[in-house]
Amino acid sequence: MDFGLVLQTDPPASEVVSLMERAERNGFRYGWTFDSAVLWQEPFVIHSRILAATERLIVGPMVTNPGTRTWEVTASTFATLNDMYGNRTVCGIGRGDSAMRVAGRRPNTLARLGEAVDVIRDLAEGREAVVDGNPIRIPWIRDGRLPVWMAAYGPKALALTGQKADGFILQLADPYLTEWMIRSVREAAEQAGRDPAAITICVAAPAYVGDDLAHARDQCRWFGGMVGNHVADLVARYGEHSDLVPEALTSYIKARHGYDYSHHGRAGNPSTDFVPDEIVDRFCLLGPAEAHIDKLRALRDLGVDQFAVYNMHDARENLIDTYGEHIIPAINA
């Protein structure tokens, strides 16, 4: 199993770069960042510094979207980084939550997302693609490669992932929901004539190593609120009780009342007080190292290829070092 580190691009950028260097030394293979231009610093500028400071780390956004930048700009940005550092990027992409809503825009439609996946990949790998009705190609690209991984929760997004994406990003670590969603993606891939096993499965969630479970939950409760934004969209579309979406995913947002993006992705987020302990325990990895190892083995056995750990709490260096010293070696022994 591969491991990734997910960070917000809070200033100073040098600290983000330093943590990514630390992650590579500890056996992490991927370095991910949020992508929300109003809330944090521009990730692709920082990605360049991360790539320069590391030797093997693969970097990308978790996740970008088709609306913040034009598709040829996104493709050219990835292709430039790959040309400079040797095809060490991956494009995580979704409909857009904070990046779109903070700027007063609605998340992108799935139709637009699906088209963007094809166009961005084609352009970044040097092929011609049609953008706004115009066929274009980036002529300087040679031997470019850009895997595009889609973030998804709902049935239509999961199906689109199976039909088009190189990888699937699931932002929660509940084994029951992970199994259900992986199966949905793979069934869609098979129906589209693709090899289901060729789709990389990435589970992304916060982790906190320690014996004080109450403190760990408080440090990670924000994640239930972030996931809740997407779940609220699913409930609005499919209703509270639908055979298309498991109640294990949707039932906890009944007490949700709005969301303040100024605290997005941060411990102590007051908009996440509706998230119960049970959801934090299911969606995240908490407790001593042995508990993390047990859950990661269960996820690996379900077909998860990478665990990407959101690391936005008060023990970031300790988590990276503990994973490097104890958890990653145990999983990959």
Phi and psi in degrees as GROMACS dihedral restraints (atoms count N, CA, C in turn):
[ dihedral_restraints ]
;  ai    aj    ak    al  type     phi  dphi    fc
    3     4     5     6     1   -82.7    20    10
    4     5     6     7     1   160.2    20    10
    6     7     8     9     1  -128.6    20    10
    7     8     9    10     1   142.3    20    10
    9    10    11    12     1  -128.0    20    10
   10    11    12    13     1   156.3    20    10
   12    13    14    15     1  -115.2    20    10
   13    14    15    16     1   130.0    20    10
   15    16    17    18     1  -114.0    20    10
   16    17    18    19     1   124.7    20    10
   18    19    20    21     1  -129.1    20    10
   19    20    21    22     1   153.2    20    10
   21    22    23    24     1   -81.2    20    10
   22    23    24    25     1   151.8    20    10
   24    25    26    27     1   -94.7    20    10
   25    26    27    28     1    58.4    20    10
   27    28    29    30     1   -70.8    20    10
   28    29    30    31     1   144.7    20    10
   30    31    32    33     1   -69.6    20    10
   31    32    33    34     1   150.0    20    10
   33    34    35    36     1   -82.5    20    10
   34    35    36    37     1   144.8    20    10
   36    37    38    39     1   -61.1    20    10
   37    38    39    40     1   -28.0    20    10
   39    40    41    42     1   -59.7    20    10
   40    41    42    43     1   -31.1    20    10
   42    43    44    45     1   -71.6    20    10
   43    44    45    46     1   -37.3    20    10
   45    46    47    48     1   -61.7    20    10
   46    47    48    49     1   -45.6    20    10
   48    49    50    51     1   -61.8    20    10
   49    50    51    52     1   -43.1    20    10
   51    52    53    54     1   -62.4    20    10
   52    53    54    55     1   -42.1    20    10
   54    55    56    57     1   -66.3    20    10
   55    56    57    58     1   -35.5    20    10
   57    58    59    60     1   -68.4    20    10
   58    59    60    61     1   -38.2    20    10
   60    61    62    63     1   -60.6    20    10
   61    62    63    64     1   -42.7    20    10
   63    64    65    66     1   -62.8    20    10
   64    65    66    67     1   -39.4    20    10
   66    67    68    69     1   -63.4    20    10
   67    68    69    70     1   -44.8    20    10
   69    70    71    72     1   -61.2    20    10
   70    71    72    73     1   -41.4    20    10
   72    73    74    75     1   -62.2    20    10
   73    74    75    76     1   -25.8    20    10
   75    76    77    78     1   -97.6    20    10
   76    77    78    79     1    13.1    20    10
   78    79    80    81     1    95.1    20    10
   79    80    81    82     1     5.0    20    10
   81    82    83    84     1   -74.1    20    10
   82    83    84    85     1   141.1    20    10
   84    85    86    87     1  -104.2    20    10
   85    86    87    88     1   -21.2    20    10
   87    88    89    90     1  -124.1    20    10
   88    89    90    91     1   144.5    20    10
   90    91    92    93     1  -124.7    20    10
   91    92    93    94     1   116.1    20    10
   93    94    95    96     1  -113.5    20    10
   94    95    96    97     1   151.7    20    10
   96    97    98    99     1  -134.9    20    10
   97    98    99   100     1   156.7    20    10
   99   100   101   102     1   -63.2    20    10
  100   101   102   103     1   160.5    20    10
  102   103   104   105     1  -137.8    20    10
  103   104   105   106     1    92.7    20    10
  105   106   107   108     1  -147.9    20    10
  106   107   108   109     1   100.3    20    10
  108   109   110   111     1   -62.0    20    10
  109   110   111   112     1   -30.1    20    10
  111   112   113   114     1   -80.1    20    10
  112   113   114   115     1   -38.7    20    10
  114   115   116   117     1   -81.7    20    10
  115   116   117   118     1   -31.3    20    10
  117   118   119   120     1  -138.0    20    10
  118   119   120   121     1   172.7    20    10
  120   121   122   123     1   -71.0    20    10
  121   122   123   124     1   157.7    20    10
  123   124   125   126     1   -61.3    20    10
  124   125   126   127     1   117.7    20    10
  126   127   128   129     1   -68.7    20    10
  127   128   129   130     1   -36.6    20    10
  129   130   131   132     1   -68.3    20    10
  130   131   132   133     1   -29.3    20    10
  132   133   134   135     1   -63.4    20    10
  133   134   135   136     1   -42.8    20    10
  135   136   137   138     1   -72.1    20    10
  136   137   138   139     1   -33.7    20    10
  138   139   140   141     1   -56.8    20    10
  139   140   141   142     1   -38.9    20    10
  141   142   143   144     1   -61.0    20    10
  142   143   144   145     1   -41.6    20    10
  144   145   146   147     1   -67.8    20    10
  145   146   147   148     1   -38.5    20    10
  147   148   149   150     1   -62.8    20    10
  148   149   150   151     1   -45.6    20    10
  150   151   152   153     1   -63.5    20    10
  151   152   153   154     1   -37.3    20    10
  153   154   155   156     1   -68.5    20    10
  154   155   156   157     1   -30.7    20    10
  156   157   158   159     1   -89.8    20    10
  157   158   159   160     1    -8.2    20    10
  159   160   161   162     1  -122.8    20    10
  160   161   162   163     1   168.6    20    10
  162   163   164   165     1  -108.4    20    10
  163   164   165   166     1   -34.9    20    10
  165   166   167   168     1  -125.9    20    10
  166   167   168   169     1   -14.6    20    10
  168   169   170   171     1   -60.0    20    10
  169   170   171   172     1   133.5    20    10
  171   172   173   174     1   -96.8    20    10
  172   173   174   175     1   130.8    20    10
  174   175   176   177     1  -120.0    20    10
  175   176   177   178     1   156.7    20    10
  177   178   179   180     1  -177.5    20    10
  178   179   180   181     1   171.3    20    10
  180   181   182   183     1   -88.4    20    10
  181   182   183   184     1   142.4    20    10
  183   184   185   186     1  -128.1    20    10
  184   185   186   187     1    83.7    20    10
  186   187   188   189     1  -134.4    20    10
  187   188   189   190     1   159.4    20    10
  189   190   191   192     1   -86.1    20    10
  190   191   192   193     1  -175.1    20    10
  192   193   194   195     1  -150.4    20    10
  193   194   195   196     1   166.5    20    10
  195   196   197   198     1   -79.0    20    10
  196   197   198   199     1    -2.7    20    10
  198   199   200   201     1  -106.3    20    10
  199   200   201   202     1   -22.1    20    10
  201   202   203   204     1   -71.6    20    10
  202   203   204   205     1   -39.9    20    10
  204   205   206   207     1  -128.3    20    10
  205   206   207   208     1   153.1    20    10
  207   208   209   210     1   -66.6    20    10
  208   209   210   211     1   154.1    20    10
  210   211   212   213     1   -67.3    20    10
  211   212   213   214     1   -34.6    20    10
  213   214   215   216     1   -70.5    20    10
  214   215   216   217     1   -30.4    20    10
  216   217   218   219     1   -68.5    20    10
  217   218   219   220     1   -44.7    20    10
  219   220   221   222     1   -59.4    20    10
  220   221   222   223     1   -47.1    20    10
  222   223   224   225     1   -63.1    20    10
  223   224   225   226     1   -43.9    20    10
  225   226   227   228     1   -65.8    20    10
  226   227   228   229     1   -35.1    20    10
  228   229   230   231     1   -63.4    20    10
  229   230   231   232     1   -49.8    20    10
  231   232   233   234     1   -61.0    20    10
  232   233   234   235     1   -44.1    20    10
  234   235   236   237     1   -64.2    20    10
  235   236   237   238     1   -35.6    20    10
  237   238   239   240     1   -65.2    20    10
  238   239   240   241     1   -45.8    20    10
  240   241   242   243     1   -61.4    20    10
  241   242   243   244     1   -40.8    20    10
  243   244   245   246     1   -66.3    20    10
  244   245   246   247     1   -38.6    20    10
  246   247   248   249     1   -65.7    20    10
  247   248   249   250     1   -36.5    20    10
  249   250   251   252     1   -75.3    20    10
  250   251   252   253     1   -36.0    20    10
  252   253   254   255     1  -124.8    20    10
  253   254   255   256     1     5.7    20    10
  255   256   257   258     1    86.3    20    10
  256   257   258   259     1    57.8    20    10
  258   259   260   261     1    50.0    20    10
  259   260   261   262     1    55.7    20    10
  261   262   263   264     1  -117.8    20    10
  262   263   264   265     1    37.2    20    10
  264   265   266   267     1  -126.5    20    10
  265   266   267   268     1   158.8    20    10
  267   268   269   270     1  -140.2    20    10
  268   269   270   271     1   141.2    20    10
  270   271   272   273     1  -100.9    20    10
  271   272   273   274     1   102.6    20    10
  273   274   275   276     1   -84.2    20    10
  274   275   276   277     1   130.9    20    10
  276   277   278   279     1  -144.0    20    10
  277   278   279   280     1   147.7    20    10
  279   280   281   282     1  -150.7    20    10
  280   281   282   283     1  -169.7    20    10
  282   283   284   285     1   -70.9    20    10
  283   284   285   286     1   -25.5    20    10
  285   286   287   288     1   100.7    20    10
  286   287   288   289     1   120.0    20    10
  288   289   290   291     1  -112.1    20    10
  289   290   291   292     1   -88.3    20    10
  291   292   293   294     1   -63.3    20    10
  292   293   294   295     1   -40.5    20    10
  294   295   296   297     1   -59.5    20    10
  295   296   297   298     1   -36.5    20    10
  297   298   299   300     1   -85.7    20    10
  298   299   300   301     1   -47.0    20    10
  300   301   302   303     1   -70.0    20    10
  301   302   303   304     1   -36.7    20    10
  303   304   305   306     1   -64.1    20    10
  304   305   306   307     1   -30.4    20    10
  306   307   308   309     1   -88.2    20    10
  307   308   309   310     1     8.0    20    10
  309   310   311   312     1    81.1    20    10
  310   311   312   313     1    18.9    20    10
  312   313   314   315     1  -113.4    20    10
  313   314   315   316     1   156.8    20    10
  315   316   317   318     1   -83.9    20    10
  316   317   318   319     1   150.9    20    10
  318   319   320   321     1   -54.8    20    10
  319   320   321   322     1   152.6    20    10
  321   322   323   324     1   -67.3    20    10
  322   323   324   325     1   154.5    20    10
  324   325   326   327     1   -73.7    20    10
  325   326   327   328     1   159.2    20    10
  327   328   329   330     1   -65.8    20    10
  328   329   330   331     1   -33.0    20    10
  330   331   332   333     1   -62.1    20    10
  331   332   333   334     1   -43.7    20    10
  333   334   335   336     1   -66.6    20    10
  334   335   336   337     1   -40.8    20    10
  336   337   338   339     1   -61.3    20    10
  337   338   339   340     1   -45.6    20    10
  339   340   341   342     1   -62.3    20    10
  340   341   342   343     1   -40.5    20    10
  342   343   344   345     1   -65.5    20    10
  343   344   345   346     1   -40.5    20    10
  345   346   347   348     1   -63.8    20    10
  346   347   348   349     1   -38.7    20    10
  348   349   350   351     1   -55.7    20    10
  349   350   351   352     1   -48.4    20    10
  351   352   353   354     1   -66.3    20    10
  352   353   354   355     1   -45.7    20    10
  354   355   356   357     1   -67.3    20    10
  355   356   357   358     1   -46.6    20    10
  357   358   359   360     1   -62.7    20    10
  358   359   360   361     1   -44.0    20    10
  360   361   362   363     1   -62.3    20    10
  361   362   363   364     1   -47.8    20    10
  363   364   365   366     1   -60.7    20    10
  364   365   366   367     1   -48.1    20    10
  366   367   368   369     1   -64.0    20    10
  367   368   369   370     1   -42.7    20    10
  369   370   371   372     1   -68.4    20    10
  370   371   372   373     1   -21.2    20    10
  372   373   374   375     1  -100.4    20    10
  373   374   375   376     1     8.1    20    10
  375   376   377   378     1    91.9    20    10
  376   377   378   379     1     7.5    20    10
  378   379   380   381     1   -94.4    20    10
  379   380   381   382     1   159.8    20    10
  381   382   383   384     1   -74.5    20    10
  382   383   384   385     1   144.1    20    10
  384   385   386   387     1  -145.4    20    10
  385   386   387   388     1   160.0    20    10
  387   388   389   390     1   -99.4    20    10
  388   389   390   391     1   121.7    20    10
  390   391   392   393     1  -120.8    20    10
  391   392   393   394     1   118.4    20    10
  393   394   395   396     1    51.6    20    10
  394   395   396   397     1    41.5    20    10
  396   397   398   399     1    84.0    20    10
  397   398   399   400     1    -1.7    20    10
  399   400   401   402     1  -112.7    20    10
  400   401   402   403     1   124.3    20    10
  402   403   404   405     1   -73.7    20    10
  403   404   405   406     1   126.5    20    10
  405   406   407   408     1  -136.6    20    10
  406   407   408   409     1   158.3    20    10
  408   409   410   411     1  -145.6    20    10
  409   410   411   412     1   142.0    20    10
  411   412   413   414     1   -89.2    20    10
  412   413   414   415     1   108.3    20    10
  414   415   416   417     1   -74.1    20    10
  415   416   417   418     1   -19.7    20    10
  417   418   419   420     1   -87.9    20    10
  418   419   420   421     1    -4.8    20    10
  420   421   422   423     1   -76.0    20    10
  421   422   423   424     1   130.9    20    10
  423   424   425   426     1  -130.4    20    10
  424   425   426   427     1   125.0    20    10
  426   427   428   429     1    57.8    20    10
  427   428   429   430     1    35.2    20    10
  429   430   431   432     1   -74.9    20    10
  430   431   432   433     1   149.2    20    10
  432   433   434   435     1  -143.9    20    10
  433   434   435   436     1   129.0    20    10
  435   436   437   438     1  -140.8    20    10
  436   437   438   439     1    98.8    20    10
  438   439   440   441     1   -66.6    20    10
  439   440   441   442     1   137.8    20    10
  441   442   443   444     1  -116.9    20    10
  442   443   444   445     1   118.4    20    10
  444   445   446   447     1  -110.8    20    10
  445   446   447   448     1   132.3    20    10
  447   448   449   450     1  -100.9    20    10
  448   449   450   451     1   138.5    20    10
  450   451   452   453     1   -91.5    20    10
  451   452   453   454     1   134.8    20    10
  453   454   455   456     1  -155.4    20    10
  454   455   456   457     1   154.6    20    10
  456   457   458   459     1  -133.4    20    10
  457   458   459   460     1   -47.1    20    10
  459   460   461   462     1   -79.2    20    10
  460   461   462   463     1   165.3    20    10
  462   463   464   465     1   -60.9    20    10
  463   464   465   466     1   -39.8    20    10
  465   466   467   468     1   -71.5    20    10
  466   467   468   469     1   -38.4    20    10
  468   469   470   471     1   -68.5    20    10
  469   470   471   472     1   -38.7    20    10
  471   472   473   474     1   -63.4    20    10
  472   473   474   475     1   -41.4    20    10
  474   475   476   477     1   -64.0    20    10
  475   476   477   478     1   -42.5    20    10
  477   478   479   480     1   -62.4    20    10
  478   479   480   481     1   -38.9    20    10
  480   481   482   483     1   -59.3    20    10
  481   482   483   484     1   -47.5    20    10
  483   484   485   486     1   -63.7    20    10
  484   485   486   487     1   -32.6    20    10
  486   487   488   489     1   -77.0    20    10
  487   488   489   490     1   -32.3    20    10
  489   490   491   492     1  -127.4    20    10
  490   491   492   493     1   -30.5    20    10
  492   493   494   495     1   -86.2    20    10
  493   494   495   496     1   156.5    20    10
  495   496   497   498     1   -84.8    20    10
  496   497   498   499     1   -20.1    20    10
  498   499   500   501     1  -150.8    20    10
  499   500   501   502     1   160.4    20    10
  501   502   503   504     1  -120.4    20    10
  502   503   504   505     1   124.0    20    10
  504   505   506   507     1  -104.0    20    10
  505   506   507   508     1   116.6    20    10
  507   508   509   510     1  -110.5    20    10
  508   509   510   511     1   115.8    20    10
  510   511   512   513     1   -94.0    20    10
  511   512   513   514     1    69.5    20    10
  513   514   515   516     1  -179.3    20    10
  514   515   516   517     1   157.4    20    10
  516   517   518   519     1  -122.3    20    10
  517   518   519   520     1    32.6    20    10
  519   520   521   522     1   -82.4    20    10
  520   521   522   523     1   119.4    20    10
  522   523   524   525     1   -58.7    20    10
  523   524   525   526     1   -39.0    20    10
  525   526   527   528     1   -62.5    20    10
  526   527   528   529     1   -49.3    20    10
  528   529   530   531     1   -69.0    20    10
  529   530   531   532     1   -34.2    20    10
  531   532   533   534     1   -60.7    20    10
  532   533   534   535     1   -46.9    20    10
  534   535   536   537     1   -60.7    20    10
  535   536   537   538     1   -44.3    20    10
  537   538   539   540     1   -62.3    20    10
  538   539   540   541     1   -43.4    20    10
  540   541   542   543     1   -76.8    20    10
  541   542   543   544     1   -37.7    20    10
  543   544   545   546     1   -60.4    20    10
  544   545   546   547     1   -43.3    20    10
  546   547   548   549     1   -60.4    20    10
  547   548   549   550     1   -41.1    20    10
  549   550   551   552     1   -63.1    20    10
  550   551   552   553     1   -43.5    20    10
  552   553   554   555     1   -64.3    20    10
  553   554   555   556     1   -45.5    20    10
  555   556   557   558     1   -68.6    20    10
  556   557   558   559     1   -36.4    20    10
  558   559   560   561     1   -63.8    20    10
  559   560   561   562     1   -40.2    20    10
  561   562   563   564     1   -66.4    20    10
  562   563   564   565     1   -38.4    20    10
  564   565   566   567     1   -63.5    20    10
  565   566   567   568     1   -44.3    20    10
  567   568   569   570     1   -63.3    20    10
  568   569   570   571     1   -41.6    20    10
  570   571   572   573     1   -65.6    20    10
  571   572   573   574     1   -26.8    20    10
  573   574   575   576     1   -87.0    20    10
  574   575   576   577     1     2.4    20    10
  576   577   578   579     1    80.3    20    10
  577   578   579   580     1    19.6    20    10
  579   580   581   582     1  -102.2    20    10
  580   581   582   583     1   163.4    20    10
  582   583   584   585     1   -82.5    20    10
  583   584   585   586     1   109.9    20    10
  585   586   587   588     1   -58.5    20    10
  586   587   588   589     1   -33.6    20    10
  588   589   590   591     1   -72.3    20    10
  589   590   591   592     1   -14.0    20    10
  591   592   593   594     1   -82.1    20    10
  592   593   594   595     1    -9.3    20    10
  594   595   596   597     1   -86.3    20    10
  595   596   597   598     1   120.1    20    10
  597   598   599   600     1   -72.3    20    10
  598   599   600   601     1   133.2    20    10
  600   601   602   603     1  -105.8    20    10
  601   602   603   604     1   119.6    20    10
  603   604   605   606     1  -120.1    20    10
  604   605   606   607     1   118.9    20    10
  606   607   608   609     1   -97.9    20    10
  607   608   609   610     1   129.9    20    10
  609   610   611   612     1  -123.8    20    10
  610   611   612   613     1   129.5    20    10
  612   613   614   615     1  -164.0    20    10
  613   614   615   616     1   157.7    20    10
  615   616   617   618     1   -69.3    20    10
  616   617   618   619     1   151.8    20    10
  618   619   620   621     1  -137.3    20    10
  619   620   621   622     1   145.0    20    10
  621   622   623   624     1  -142.3    20    10
  622   623   624   625     1   120.7    20    10
  624   625   626   627     1   -97.1    20    10
  625   626   627   628     1   124.5    20    10
  627   628   629   630     1   162.5    20    10
  628   629   630   631     1   166.5    20    10
  630   631   632   633     1   -90.2    20    10
  631   632   633   634     1   -15.6    20    10
  633   634   635   636     1   -85.4    20    10
  634   635   636   637     1    89.9    20    10
  636   637   638   639     1   -66.3    20    10
  637   638   639   640     1   -37.0    20    10
  639   640   641   642     1   -62.0    20    10
  640   641   642   643     1   -43.3    20    10
  642   643   644   645     1   -66.9    20    10
  643   644   645   646     1   -42.0    20    10
  645   646   647   648     1   -59.6    20    10
  646   647   648   649     1   -43.4    20    10
  648   649   650   651     1   -61.6    20    10
  649   650   651   652     1   -43.6    20    10
  651   652   653   654     1   -63.7    20    10
  652   653   654   655     1   -33.4    20    10
  654   655   656   657     1   -72.8    20    10
  655   656   657   658     1   -21.9    20    10
  657   658   659   660     1  -115.1    20    10
  658   659   660   661     1    -0.2    20    10
  660   661   662   663     1   -63.0    20    10
  661   662   663   664     1   -27.0    20    10
  663   664   665   666     1   -53.1    20    10
  664   665   666   667     1   -30.3    20    10
  666   667   668   669     1   -66.4    20    10
  667   668   669   670     1   -38.2    20    10
  669   670   671   672     1   -61.6    20    10
  670   671   672   673     1   -32.8    20    10
  672   673   674   675     1   -70.2    20    10
  673   674   675   676     1   -41.6    20    10
  675   676   677   678     1   -62.9    20    10
  676   677   678   679     1   -47.6    20    10
  678   679   680   681     1   -62.0    20    10
  679   680   681   682     1   -35.5    20    10
  681   682   683   684     1   -60.0    20    10
  682   683   684   685     1   -28.9    20    10
  684   685   686   687     1   -60.9    20    10
  685   686   687   688     1   -44.1    20    10
  687   688   689   690     1   -72.2    20    10
  688   689   690   691     1   -38.0    20    10
  690   691   692   693     1   -63.7    20    10
  691   692   693   694     1   -39.3    20    10
  693   694   695   696     1   -59.7    20    10
  694   695   696   697     1   -38.3    20    10
  696   697   698   699     1   -63.4    20    10
  697   698   699   700     1   -39.7    20    10
  699   700   701   702     1   -66.6    20    10
  700   701   702   703     1   -41.6    20    10
  702   703   704   705     1   -64.1    20    10
  703   704   705   706     1   -40.4    20    10
  705   706   707   708     1   -62.7    20    10
  706   707   708   709     1   -33.9    20    10
  708   709   710   711     1   -83.0    20    10
  709   710   711   712     1   -43.5    20    10
  711   712   713   714     1  -109.1    20    10
  712   713   714   715     1   -10.2    20    10
  714   715   716   717     1    91.6    20    10
  715   716   717   718     1   168.7    20    10
  717   718   719   720     1   -70.9    20    10
  718   719   720   721     1   -29.5    20    10
  720   721   722   723     1  -126.7    20    10
  721   722   723   724     1   102.1    20    10
  723   724   725   726     1  -137.7    20    10
  724   725   726   727     1   140.5    20    10
  726   727   728   729     1   -69.9    20    10
  727   728   729   730     1   -14.4    20    10
  729   730   731   732     1   -84.8    20    10
  730   731   732   733     1   -20.4    20    10
  732   733   734   735     1  -132.1    20    10
  733   734   735   736     1   124.8    20    10
  735   736   737   738     1   -63.9    20    10
  736   737   738   739     1   137.3    20    10
  738   739   740   741     1   -65.2    20    10
  739   740   741   742     1   -21.0    20    10
  741   742   743   744     1   -61.4    20    10
  742   743   744   745     1   -20.1    20    10
  744   745   746   747     1   -95.3    20    10
  745   746   747   748     1   -36.2    20    10
  747   748   749   750     1   -98.2    20    10
  748   749   750   751     1   -24.5    20    10
  750   751   752   753     1   -64.8    20    10
  751   752   753   754     1   -27.5    20    10
  753   754   755   756     1   -74.9    20    10
  754   755   756   757     1   -11.2    20    10
  756   757   758   759     1   -89.9    20    10
  757   758   759   760     1     7.5    20    10
  759   760   761   762     1   -57.9    20    10
  760   761   762   763     1   -33.3    20    10
  762   763   764   765     1   -92.3    20    10
  763   764   765   766     1     8.2    20    10
  765   766   767   768     1   -75.3    20    10
  766   767   768   769     1   132.9    20    10
  768   769   770   771     1  -133.8    20    10
  769   770   771   772     1    88.9    20    10
  771   772   773   774     1    73.6    20    10
  772   773   774   775     1   178.9    20    10
  774   775   776   777     1  -158.6    20    10
  775   776   777   778     1   132.7    20    10
  777   778   779   780     1  -104.9    20    10
  778   779   780   781     1   109.8    20    10
  780   781   782   783     1   -72.0    20    10
  781   782   783   784     1    -9.6    20    10
  783   784   785   786     1   -68.0    20    10
  784   785   786   787     1   -16.1    20    10
  786   787   788   789     1  -111.6    20    10
  787   788   789   790     1    15.3    20    10
  789   790   791   792     1   -59.5    20    10
  790   791   792   793     1   128.1    20    10
  792   793   794   795     1    72.6    20    10
  793   794   795   796     1    22.5    20    10
  795   796   797   798     1  -123.9    20    10
  796   797   798   799     1   141.8    20    10
  798   799   800   801     1   -59.3    20    10
  799   800   801   802     1   140.9    20    10
  801   802   803   804     1    82.6    20    10
  802   803   804   805     1    10.6    20    10
  804   805   806   807     1   -57.0    20    10
  805   806   807   808     1   115.4    20    10
  807   808   809   810     1   -68.5    20    10
  808   809   810   811     1   -15.3    20    10
  810   811   812   813     1   -80.3    20    10
  811   812   813   814     1     0.5    20    10
  813   814   815   816     1  -115.2    20    10
  814   815   816   817     1    18.5    20    10
  816   817   818   819     1   -69.5    20    10
  817   818   819   820     1   -11.9    20    10
  819   820   821   822     1   -79.0    20    10
  820   821   822   823     1   -12.0    20    10
  822   823   824   825     1   -80.1    20    10
  823   824   825   826     1   116.7    20    10
  825   826   827   828     1   -77.4    20    10
  826   827   828   829     1   160.5    20    10
  828   829   830   831     1   -55.5    20    10
  829   830   831   832     1   -37.2    20    10
  831   832   833   834     1   -60.6    20    10
  832   833   834   835     1   -37.4    20    10
  834   835   836   837     1   -71.0    20    10
  835   836   837   838     1   -40.8    20    10
  837   838   839   840     1   -60.1    20    10
  838   839   840   841     1   -44.2    20    10
  840   841   842   843     1   -63.6    20    10
  841   842   843   844     1   -40.1    20    10
  843   844   845   846     1   -73.9    20    10
  844   845   846   847     1   -41.8    20    10
  846   847   848   849     1   -82.2    20    10
  847   848   849   850     1   -21.8    20    10
  849   850   851   852     1  -117.2    20    10
  850   851   852   853     1   178.7    20    10
  852   853   854   855     1  -116.9    20    10
  853   854   855   856     1   115.7    20    10
  855   856   857   858     1  -131.7    20    10
  856   857   858   859     1   159.5    20    10
  858   859   860   861     1   102.6    20    10
  859   860   861   862     1  -168.4    20    10
  861   862   863   864     1   -66.1    20    10
  862   863   864   865     1   167.1    20    10
  864   865   866   867     1   -55.0    20    10
  865   866   867   868     1   -36.6    20    10
  867   868   869   870     1   -62.5    20    10
  868   869   870   871     1   -35.3    20    10
  870   871   872   873     1   -67.6    20    10
  871   872   873   874     1   -37.7    20    10
  873   874   875   876     1   -63.7    20    10
  874   875   876   877     1   -44.6    20    10
  876   877   878   879     1   -61.2    20    10
  877   878   879   880     1   -43.5    20    10
  879   880   881   882     1   -61.2    20    10
  880   881   882   883     1   -45.6    20    10
  882   883   884   885     1   -69.9    20    10
  883   884   885   886     1   -38.5    20    10
  885   886   887   888     1   -65.8    20    10
  886   887   888   889     1   -37.3    20    10
  888   889   890   891     1   -63.3    20    10
  889   890   891   892     1   -39.7    20    10
  891   892   893   894     1   -63.9    20    10
  892   893   894   895     1   -42.0    20    10
  894   895   896   897     1   -66.7    20    10
  895   896   897   898     1   -41.9    20    10
  897   898   899   900     1   -59.0    20    10
  898   899   900   901     1   -41.2    20    10
  900   901   902   903     1   -67.9    20    10
  901   902   903   904     1   -20.2    20    10
  903   904   905   906     1   -83.9    20    10
  904   905   906   907     1    -5.8    20    10
  906   907   908   909     1   108.6    20    10
  907   908   909   910     1    10.8    20    10
  909   910   911   912     1   -74.6    20    10
  910   911   912   913     1   127.6    20    10
  912   913   914   915     1   -93.0    20    10
  913   914   915   916     1   -26.9    20    10
  915   916   917   918     1  -142.9    20    10
  916   917   918   919     1   138.5    20    10
  918   919   920   921     1  -109.1    20    10
  919   920   921   922     1   119.7    20    10
  921   922   923   924     1  -106.6    20    10
  922   923   924   925     1   118.2    20    10
  924   925   926   927     1   -96.1    20    10
  925   926   927   928     1   120.3    20    10
  927   928   929   930     1   -70.2    20    10
  928   929   930   931     1   125.8    20    10
  930   931   932   933     1  -126.2    20    10
  931   932   933   934     1    73.2    20    10
  933   934   935   936     1  -125.4    20    10
  934   935   936   937     1    66.1    20    10
  936   937   938   939     1  -147.3    20    10
  937   938   939   940     1  -165.8    20    10
  939   940   941   942     1   -89.5    20    10
  940   941   942   943     1     9.4    20    10
  942   943   944   945     1  -139.9    20    10
  943   944   945   946     1    50.6    20    10
  945   946   947   948     1   -67.0    20    10
  946   947   948   949     1   -47.0    20    10
  948   949   950   951     1   -64.4    20    10
  949   950   951   952     1   -40.4    20    10
  951   952   953   954     1   -61.7    20    10
  952   953   954   955     1   -40.4    20    10
  954   955   956   957     1   -64.3    20    10
  955   956   957   958     1   -45.4    20    10
  957   958   959   960     1   -60.2    20    10
  958   959   960   961     1   -46.0    20    10
  960   961   962   963     1   -67.6    20    10
  961   962   963   964     1   -40.5    20    10
  963   964   965   966     1   -66.6    20    10
  964   965   966   967     1   -40.9    20    10
  966   967   968   969     1   -62.0    20    10
  967   968   969   970     1   -42.7    20    10
  969   970   971   972     1   -67.4    20    10
  970   971   972   973     1   -35.9    20    10
  972   973   974   975     1   -84.6    20    10
  973   974   975   976     1   -37.5    20    10
  975   976   977   978     1  -118.3    20    10
  976   977   978   979     1   -44.3    20    10
  978   979   980   981     1   -84.9    20    10
  979   980   981   982     1   -50.4    20    10
  981   982   983   984     1   -59.4    20    10
  982   983   984   985     1   -45.8    20    10
  984   985   986   987     1   -61.8    20    10
  985   986   987   988     1   -36.0    20    10
  987   988   989   990     1   -67.3    20    10
  988   989   990   991     1   -38.7    20    10
  990   991   992   993     1   -71.2    20    10
  991   992   993   994     1   -36.7    20    10
  993   994   995   996     1  -102.8    20    10
  994   995   996   997     1    15.8    20    10
